[in-house]
Amino acid sequence: MQQRTIGDRTVSAIGLGGMPMSIEGRPDEDRSVRTIHAALDAGVTFVDTADAYHRDADEVGHNESLIAKALGSWSGDASEVLVATKGGHLRPGDGSWTLDGRPEHLKEAARASLKRLGGDAVGLYQFHRPDPSVPYAESVGALADLLDEGVIAMAGISNANPDQIREAQQVLGGRLVSVQNQFSPAFGSSRPELELCDELGLAFLPWSPLGGISRAGDLGSEHDAFQQVADAHGVSPQQVALAWELALSPVVVPIPGASRPESITDSVRAADLALTADELAALEAATRG
């Protein structure tokens, strides 16, 4: 598969997002493990999770533990897989999401994530979402301390704007490696962040790159230009969307969520889908229009 770079690691151009396997509507554990194994067998070497990817209040880290279990039972070399996780978001168990960007919370959460994931350090640890009640520099400063202490190997941020990206890079002393923001044919408002990441050489990790759990299946019907290109190539519009995102910049590494082996296997094929200049121009016009 086509390869990309996150910090000092080379990873597959398409990653796997773990959230659908742990929140409301999740499949049984066996299917989730088969989904993760299918991704790894297809060449995926980047998996994204978070301690907040769980359903019930008493199962914080559900997805991290699931991924660790799947990696442990996989027949391949799991040491080649970069696992990224996040902290600073919480789920009380009633379906809502809350925030805690306090440095002490992030440090405690990172150590708990490391314990669940195993290994010497968390491969990539990301501040999940800005907490308006805590100065951004203080939250990101916790990541700097975690880097210095060796708890995490690399640091990233998520759901950040351009000013926050620049601030994080300054607080981390140039050690920021990635930004994970929502981006898809249906959600293009993170283009300034994508363009800044391209300028700074930071990995840009689109979450919900197909439009989200509830809308990914309707991508072709909601975005006719993607369906037309898909029909021309005999592939799914989801593959076209991911291939389009990859073509936007060499720093882009989409992380489509999946809960079925078939869906992630289809997504992975986007890394080898070559779109023509005319097709890319048509997709650009459709998404910017």
Secondary structure, 3 states (H helix, E strand, C coil): CCEEEECCEEEECCCEECHHHCCCCCCCHHHHHHHHHHHHHCCCCEEECCCCCCCCCCCCCHHHHHHHHHHHHCCCCHHHCEEEEEECEECCCCCCCEECCCHHHHHHHHHHHHHHHCCCCECEEEECCCCCCCCHHHHHHHHHHHHHHCCECCEEEECCCHHHHHHHHHHCCCCEEEEEEECECCECCCHHHHHHHHHHCCEEEEECCCCCCCCHHHHHHHCHHHHHHHHHHCCCHHHHHHHHHHHHCCCECCCCECCCHHHHHHHHHHHHCCCCHHHHHHHHHHHHC
